[in-house]
Amino acid sequence: MNVEEIKNYFSLSGQTPLQQVTDEIFLQKRINLFIKRDDLIDEYLSGNKFFKLKYNLIEAAKNNYSTLLSFGGAYSNHIYSLAYAGKIFGFKTIGVIRGEEHLPLNPTLSFAKECGMEFYYLNRGDYRKKYSEEILSRLKKTFGDFYLIPEGGSNSLAVKGCSEIPKRIEANYDYIFCACGTGGTIAGIIDGSDENSKVIGVAVLKNASFLKDEISKLSITKKSYWDILLDYHFGGYAKFDNELIQFIKYFEKKFNIPLEPIYTGKMLFAIYDLTKKNFFPENCTILAYHSGGSQGLKGLIERKIWK
């Protein structure tokens, strides 16, 4: 829990590559597509989670918290990364998990437990009011004092971290795309971008129009050159169909870039679909932000949803 150790870890993490996608559709439309491979930052603490947790961990250490508590589903990338961060930096971690306990633990929670995370399960009714005084008081009685990180890690410190994402991209681009779950990542990218590029989020949830207000609240700079697409959710969070599966498998085979169907697969599918529909002008450059999350595939494979 040493502040300088945490700062050094994040400052010394290596630069990740930009990988160009030279598919036929982009050559035909005279469009350049690059993927920022932040999934390669670290095997366990990568992508947007790296940036979302950075300043939260520093803040917790500055204020001498020994315990981190957060919320998530049973296959949460955030819970997975938080457990690992707790392990390497010496924090005790508590994962408040939506739903009932199921044994044996799935791959996500098994990893989190191996990292030392303790679980507390909330039924879905209580989980919907997880930030209420009633639930937070119950948690404090059970675990004592803790540093609270919201579900998905999205708070002002997460936005501060994610605002550093555009600064690490050594290229000029007209559009930058990212997948959107809670809005923290895109809010940070908006804050860190300049007026020469448009930020576009791809919502992975159904009925996600509420994210527009959430992103506006989270963004510090209140810039206006951004948008969020609501029609590429494939039925809702963690839902997908054969069309998306076949697209992901095609893309991975052709470019050797791992995707998953919950976040990054939907984002890349949207870019391809918009290109086919002539959404982008000729000679523009698109940057797709790879936010990691490949650990989620293990759970899909376990449930025989993915091969």
C-alpha positions as CSV (number, residue, x, y, z in Angstrom):
1,M,0.0,0.0,0.0
2,N,3.0,2.3,-0.6
3,V,1.9,5.3,-2.7
4,E,5.3,5.5,-4.5
5,E,5.2,1.8,-5.4
6,I,1.8,2.2,-7.0
7,K,2.8,5.3,-8.9
8,N,6.0,3.6,-10.1
9,Y,4.1,0.5,-11.3
10,F,1.8,2.6,-13.5
11,S,4.4,5.0,-14.8
12,L,6.8,2.1,-15.8
13,S,4.2,0.1,-17.7
14,G,5.3,-0.1,-21.3
15,Q,3.7,1.6,-24.3
16,T,1.3,-0.7,-26.2
17,P,1.3,-0.9,-30.0
18,L,-1.1,0.4,-32.6
19,Q,-2.0,-2.3,-35.0
20,Q,-3.4,-1.5,-38.4
21,V,-6.4,-3.5,-39.8
22,T,-6.0,-3.6,-43.6
23,D,-9.3,-5.4,-44.4
24,E,-10.8,-5.3,-47.9
25,I,-13.8,-3.1,-46.8
26,F,-11.5,-0.4,-45.5
27,L,-9.3,-0.5,-48.6
28,Q,-12.4,-0.1,-50.8
29,K,-13.7,2.8,-48.7
30,R,-10.2,4.4,-48.4
31,I,-10.4,4.3,-44.6
32,N,-7.6,3.7,-42.2
33,L,-8.4,1.6,-39.1
34,F,-5.9,1.2,-36.2
35,I,-6.4,-0.7,-32.9
36,K,-4.8,0.6,-29.8
37,R,-3.7,-2.7,-28.1
38,D,-4.1,-1.8,-24.5
39,D,-5.1,-5.4,-23.9
40,L,-1.3,-6.0,-23.9
41,I,-0.5,-3.7,-21.0
42,D,-0.6,-6.6,-18.5
43,E,-2.0,-10.1,-18.5
44,Y,-4.3,-9.4,-15.5
45,L,-4.5,-5.6,-15.1
46,S,-5.0,-4.4,-18.7
47,G,-7.0,-2.2,-20.9
48,N,-9.3,0.4,-19.4
49,K,-9.1,-1.3,-16.0
50,F,-5.5,-0.3,-15.7
51,F,-6.5,3.4,-16.1
52,K,-9.7,3.2,-14.1
53,L,-7.9,1.7,-11.0
54,K,-4.7,3.8,-11.2
55,Y,-5.8,6.9,-9.3
56,N,-8.3,5.0,-7.1
57,L,-5.4,2.8,-5.8
58,I,-3.2,5.9,-5.2
59,E,-6.1,7.6,-3.4
60,A,-6.7,4.6,-1.2
61,A,-3.1,4.3,-0.3
62,K,-2.8,8.1,0.4
63,N,-5.6,7.8,2.9
64,N,-4.2,4.7,4.6
65,Y,-7.1,2.4,3.6
66,S,-6.2,-1.3,3.9
67,T,-9.4,-2.6,2.3
68,L,-10.9,-2.0,-1.1
69,L,-14.5,-2.9,-1.8
70,S,-16.4,-2.9,-5.0
71,F,-19.4,-4.5,-6.9
72,G,-19.8,-6.6,-9.9
73,G,-21.4,-9.6,-11.6
74,A,-19.9,-13.1,-11.4
75,Y,-17.9,-12.7,-14.6
76,S,-16.9,-9.0,-14.0
77,N,-13.6,-7.8,-15.6
78,H,-13.5,-5.2,-12.9
79,I,-13.7,-7.7,-10.1
80,Y,-11.0,-9.8,-11.8
81,S,-8.6,-6.8,-12.1
82,L,-9.4,-5.4,-8.7
83,A,-8.5,-8.7,-7.0
84,Y,-5.2,-8.8,-8.8
85,A,-4.4,-5.2,-8.0
86,G,-5.1,-5.9,-4.3
87,K,-2.8,-8.8,-4.4
88,I,0.2,-7.0,-6.0
89,F,-0.2,-3.8,-3.9
90,G,-1.1,-5.4,-0.6
91,F,-4.7,-4.4,-0.2
92,K,-7.4,-6.6,1.2
93,T,-10.2,-6.8,-1.4
94,I,-13.9,-7.4,-1.0
95,G,-16.1,-8.3,-4.0
96,V,-19.8,-7.7,-3.6
97,I,-21.2,-10.1,-6.2
98,R,-24.7,-9.8,-7.8
99,G,-26.8,-12.9,-7.3
100,E,-26.4,-16.1,-5.3
101,E,-23.3,-18.1,-4.6
102,H,-22.6,-20.9,-7.1
103,L,-20.0,-23.6,-6.4
104,P,-17.7,-24.5,-7.8
105,L,-16.7,-20.9,-8.6
106,N,-16.4,-19.8,-12.2
107,P,-13.0,-19.0,-13.7
108,T,-13.4,-15.2,-13.0
109,L,-14.2,-15.7,-9.3
110,S,-11.8,-18.6,-8.9
111,F,-9.0,-16.2,-10.0
112,A,-10.2,-13.5,-7.7
113,K,-10.3,-15.8,-4.8
114,E,-6.8,-17.0,-5.5
115,C,-5.7,-13.4,-5.4
116,G,-7.2,-13.2,-1.9
117,M,-10.5,-11.5,-2.6
118,E,-13.4,-12.2,-0.2
119,F,-16.9,-12.4,-1.6
120,Y,-20.2,-11.1,-0.3
121,Y,-23.3,-12.0,-2.3
122,L,-26.3,-9.8,-2.7
123,N,-29.6,-11.0,-4.1
124,R,-30.7,-9.0,-7.2
125,G,-33.2,-6.9,-5.3
126,D,-30.6,-5.7,-2.8
127,Y,-28.0,-5.3,-5.5
128,R,-30.2,-2.8,-7.3
129,K,-29.9,-0.6,-4.2
130,K,-26.3,-1.4,-3.5
131,Y,-25.3,2.3,-2.8
132,S,-28.1,2.9,-0.3
133,E,-27.3,3.7,3.3
134,E,-28.9,0.4,4.3
135,I,-26.6,-1.8,2.2
136,L,-23.5,0.3,2.8
137,S,-24.1,0.2,6.6
138,R,-24.5,-3.6,6.4
139,L,-21.2,-3.9,4.5
140,K,-19.4,-1.6,7.0
141,K,-20.7,-3.7,9.9
142,T,-19.4,-6.8,8.2
143,F,-16.0,-5.6,6.9
144,G,-15.2,-2.5,8.9
145,D,-13.8,0.6,7.1
146,F,-13.1,0.3,3.4
147,Y,-12.3,2.3,0.3
148,L,-15.4,2.1,-2.0
149,I,-14.9,1.8,-5.8
150,P,-18.2,1.8,-7.8
151,E,-19.3,-1.1,-10.0
152,G,-17.2,-1.1,-13.1
153,G,-14.7,1.2,-11.4
154,S,-16.4,4.4,-12.9
155,N,-15.9,7.5,-10.7
156,S,-14.1,10.8,-11.1
157,L,-10.7,9.2,-10.4
158,A,-11.4,6.5,-13.0
159,V,-12.2,9.3,-15.5
160,K,-9.0,11.0,-14.6
161,G,-7.1,7.8,-15.4
162,C,-8.9,7.2,-18.6
163,S,-8.2,10.8,-19.8
164,E,-4.6,9.6,-20.2
165,I,-5.6,7.0,-22.9
166,P,-5.5,9.5,-25.8
167,K,-2.2,10.9,-24.7
168,R,-0.6,7.4,-25.2
169,I,-1.7,7.2,-28.8
170,E,1.1,8.2,-31.1
171,A,-1.0,8.9,-34.2
172,N,-3.5,11.4,-35.5
173,Y,-7.0,10.1,-36.0
174,D,-10.5,11.5,-36.9
175,Y,-12.5,9.1,-34.8
176,I,-11.8,7.1,-31.6
177,F,-14.2,4.3,-30.7
178,C,-14.6,2.4,-27.4
179,A,-17.1,0.0,-25.9
180,C,-19.3,1.4,-23.2
181,G,-20.7,-0.3,-20.1
182,T,-20.8,2.2,-17.3
183,G,-19.5,5.3,-19.1
184,G,-16.3,5.9,-17.2
185,T,-13.9,5.0,-20.0
186,I,-15.5,7.1,-22.7
187,A,-15.9,10.1,-20.3
188,G,-12.1,10.0,-19.7
189,I,-11.3,9.6,-23.4
190,I,-13.6,12.6,-24.1
191,D,-11.7,14.6,-21.5
192,G,-8.3,13.6,-22.9
193,S,-9.1,14.1,-26.6
194,D,-8.9,17.3,-28.7
195,E,-11.4,18.9,-31.0
196,N,-9.8,17.4,-34.1
197,S,-11.3,13.9,-33.3
198,K,-14.8,12.7,-32.5
199,V,-15.2,10.2,-29.7
200,I,-17.8,7.5,-30.3
201,G,-19.0,4.9,-27.7
202,V,-20.7,1.6,-28.6
203,A,-23.2,0.7,-25.8
204,V,-23.1,-3.0,-24.9
205,L,-26.3,-2.7,-22.9
206,K,-29.9,-2.7,-24.1
207,N,-31.9,0.5,-23.5
208,A,-28.7,2.3,-22.7
209,S,-29.8,5.9,-23.5
210,F,-29.3,6.7,-19.8
211,L,-25.6,6.5,-20.5
212,K,-25.7,9.8,-22.3
213,D,-26.6,11.5,-19.0
214,E,-24.1,9.4,-17.0
215,I,-21.2,10.3,-19.4
216,S,-22.2,14.0,-19.3
217,K,-22.0,13.9,-15.5
218,L,-18.7,12.0,-15.4
219,S,-16.9,14.1,-18.0
220,I,-15.1,17.0,-16.5
221,T,-14.5,19.1,-19.6
222,K,-18.0,18.9,-20.9
223,K,-16.8,18.7,-24.5
224,S,-19.5,18.2,-27.1
225,Y,-17.8,16.2,-29.9
226,W,-18.8,12.8,-28.9
227,D,-21.7,10.4,-29.4
228,I,-22.8,6.9,-28.2
229,L,-24.4,4.3,-30.5
230,L,-27.2,2.4,-29.0
231,D,-28.0,-0.2,-31.6
232,Y,-25.1,-2.7,-31.4
233,H,-25.9,-4.4,-28.1
234,F,-27.1,-7.7,-29.7
235,G,-29.9,-8.1,-27.2
236,G,-28.3,-6.7,-24.1
237,Y,-25.3,-7.1,-21.8
238,A,-23.4,-10.3,-22.3
239,K,-25.8,-11.3,-25.1
240,F,-24.8,-12.1,-28.7
241,D,-25.9,-14.1,-31.7
242,N,-24.3,-16.2,-34.4
243,E,-23.6,-13.2,-36.6
244,L,-21.4,-11.6,-33.9
245,I,-19.7,-14.9,-33.2
246,Q,-18.8,-15.5,-36.8
247,F,-17.5,-11.9,-37.1
248,I,-15.2,-12.3,-34.1
249,K,-13.9,-15.6,-35.3
250,Y,-13.2,-14.1,-38.8
251,F,-11.5,-11.1,-37.3
252,E,-9.3,-13.1,-34.9
253,K,-8.2,-15.5,-37.6
254,K,-7.4,-12.8,-40.1
255,F,-5.6,-10.3,-37.7
256,N,-4.6,-12.4,-34.7
257,I,-6.3,-9.9,-32.3
258,P,-8.3,-11.5,-29.6
259,L,-11.9,-10.1,-29.1
260,E,-14.7,-11.2,-26.9
261,P,-18.5,-10.8,-27.5
262,I,-19.3,-8.7,-24.5
263,Y,-17.3,-5.5,-25.3
264,T,-14.7,-5.4,-27.9
265,G,-16.4,-7.7,-30.4
266,K,-19.5,-5.4,-30.5
267,M,-17.3,-2.3,-30.9
268,L,-15.4,-3.7,-33.9
269,F,-18.6,-5.1,-35.4
270,A,-20.1,-1.6,-35.2
271,I,-17.1,-0.1,-37.0
272,Y,-17.4,-2.6,-39.8
273,D,-21.1,-2.1,-40.2
274,L,-20.8,1.7,-40.2
275,T,-18.1,1.5,-42.9
276,K,-20.4,-0.6,-45.1
277,K,-23.1,2.0,-44.6
278,N,-20.7,4.9,-45.7
279,F,-20.9,6.5,-42.3
280,F,-17.2,7.6,-42.5
281,P,-15.8,10.0,-45.1
282,E,-13.0,8.8,-47.4
283,N,-9.4,9.1,-46.2
284,C,-10.4,9.3,-42.6
285,T,-8.5,7.5,-39.8
286,I,-10.4,5.5,-37.1
287,L,-8.8,4.4,-33.8
288,A,-10.5,1.5,-32.0
289,Y,-9.6,1.3,-28.3
290,H,-9.0,-2.3,-27.2
291,S,-10.1,-2.4,-23.6
292,G,-9.0,-6.0,-22.8
293,G,-11.6,-8.2,-21.1
294,S,-10.5,-11.5,-22.7
295,Q,-10.7,-13.3,-19.4
296,G,-14.5,-13.3,-19.8
297,L,-14.1,-15.9,-22.5
298,K,-13.1,-18.5,-20.0
299,G,-16.6,-18.3,-18.4
300,L,-18.3,-18.5,-21.7
301,I,-16.3,-21.6,-22.6
302,E,-17.1,-23.1,-19.2
303,R,-20.8,-22.6,-19.8
304,K,-20.4,-24.1,-23.3
305,I,-21.6,-20.8,-24.8
306,W,-18.3,-20.3,-26.6
307,K,-15.9,-22.7,-28.3
